[in-house]
Amino acid sequence: MKEDINSFKVTDRKSFVEFLELLKKDFVENNESWENKSIPDLLEVLSMYAEDIQGYYDNTKQNKNADQADWSTFADIFKGAKIYE
């Protein structure tokens, strides 16, 4: 399993599960880098970031349609929620 959540590629359900395990490990080991540390805060920001994810894709020049989400989109939302304010 790769160790960095930002470079880990999510392509299917199995790799999304692995990603979530890495995300949990990152939270335990790097808690200080997380902006949203409580479940209510994280859930609120997950909702906000899911709403804004298309802007992220557009700004980073990724040719993705967030309305046609796949497993990697869900991983992107969790990565964004880690630091989103």
N, C-alpha and C positions, 0 to 999 in steps of 0.2 A: 504494500500500500504506500502511495506517495505521502509525503509529510506536509506539504504546503497546500493549504486550501485554495490559494489564489491561482496556482498552476495546475491543480488537479482537474482533469477533464471529465465532466459528467456527460455520458452518452446514452445511458439507459437506467432502468430502475435499480439494478444492482450497483452501478457506480454512484448513483444518488445516495443509496444507503451507506456506501463507503464514505462519501463526502460528508454525510451527517455525522458519522463517527469521527472523522477528522475535525469537523466543526466543534464537536463536543470536546475533543482533546485540546483544540486551540483555546476554547473558553477556559478550560481548567488550567492550562499552562501559560496563557497570555491574557489573563483577565483584564489587565490594565489597558490593553489595546482595544477593549470592547467599549463602545459608547453606551450600549443598552444592555444592562446586566440583569434586570429583573424580567420575569416572564411578561407582566403587563406592558412594560416598556418595549420589549422585543416584539410582542404581538402587534402593538400599535405601529411600530416602525415597519414591520413586515407588510402591513396593510398599506402604509404610505409609500413604501418603496415599490410594491407591486403596482401601485397606481402610476408611479413615475418611471418604471423600468424602460419604457419606450424611449424616453429622453436620454437615458444612459446609453442605450444602443445607438441612437442617432448621434449623440455627441462623440462616441468612440468609433463612429463610422462602421458599425457592424450592420450588416444587411440582415437584420432579424425583425420579424413582426411579433411583438410581444403578445398579440391576440391569438397567435398560433403557437402557444407555448409548448416546449418540450422539457425533458428532465433537466437540461442545462439551464433553462430559464428559471426554474425553481431554485437551482443552486445559486444562480446570479442574484436572486432576490434575497436569499439568506446571507450571501457575502455582503451585499449592500447594507442589509439591516444591521450588520455587525458594527458599522461605523456611521450610519445615517443619523442625522440629527433632526 
